[in-house]
Every structure is written in structure tokens, then in C-alpha cells.
Amino acid sequence: MSTTSAPAHWRRMRERYRLLGSKCGTCDTTFFPTTKVCSKCRRKGKILPIEFSGKGRVFSYTVIYAAPKMFEQYTPAIVALVQLDEGPKVLSQIVDCELNEVKIGMEVEACFRKLFEQDRSGIISYGFKFRPLDNSWTKYYDIKKEQKR
């Protein structure tokens, strides 16, 4: 069973592939996802598009052990609230990191990954997730390679 139609998938492609948001030209508040009205100054017409750098810090996180069927292969999964350097908070998965290595305040960067696969004949969705900024994630892949041997 499909969870999203192909047209909806393609309409949202830009925001899945890049961290797009908006910024109020009046008070400089940034928003993710985009908004049409600033919630602080309430003035219309000053909202500007912005692409975020993808860098930020873990604000809070949890580990998911039981997930819906289409996400079972990704468990256990670290899901975090990431505060971007530009201000807004983004909910996303932390990847390329062991469960015991994630910490509040840890610097992270956006990376491009598979989000989910509907089924063998369905849509495969890609988008952003976050990984440690300090390149410790390369160690994660080295360990995974050794485990396969």
C-alpha cells in the first residue's frame, strides 16, 4: 500500500533534498519548514526564502527501538531535534553514529540518505539526515566493514 502519491513525492522533492526554509526580512527570525507569515512580528510580505548550511547541534534526542514496518530495518534509530546554526530546530535521524556516541550539544551536519522504500514497486525516498561533524562517522564505516569480513 502506498503512503504517498508520486505527484506529492515530486512536489516535495526540493525540500527533501535541501534544507530550505524562510527568513523574516523584518526581524531576521528563521523558520523551518518555510512559512508565509512571521510568527514574531506578524508582518506579511517580508518573508524571504533561505537555504540553511546544514550544520548544527543536537538539542535533544531519543532512540527508537520499535518502528513501523517500513522503518524496521533502520532500528535502533537515533532521532534528534537538531538546532541549526541559523536558529531553527529540525527533527531528523542521526546516522553514522553508534547509540552510545550521540550527546546533547554534539555538532552535526546534514547528509543525503535513503529515507524509506515503500515496497519493491513503490517509491524510494531520499532526503537529509544528520551525521557527526567531527568525521567520527568514518570510524563507524570502518567498523562496519570489518564486521562484514
Secondary structure by P-SEA (a helix, b strand, c coil): cccccaaaaaaaaaaaacccccccccccccccccccccccccccccbbbbbccccccccbbbbbccccccccccccbbbbbcccccbbbbbbbbcccccccccccbbbbbbbbbcccccccbbbbbbbbbcccccaaaaaaaaaaaaac
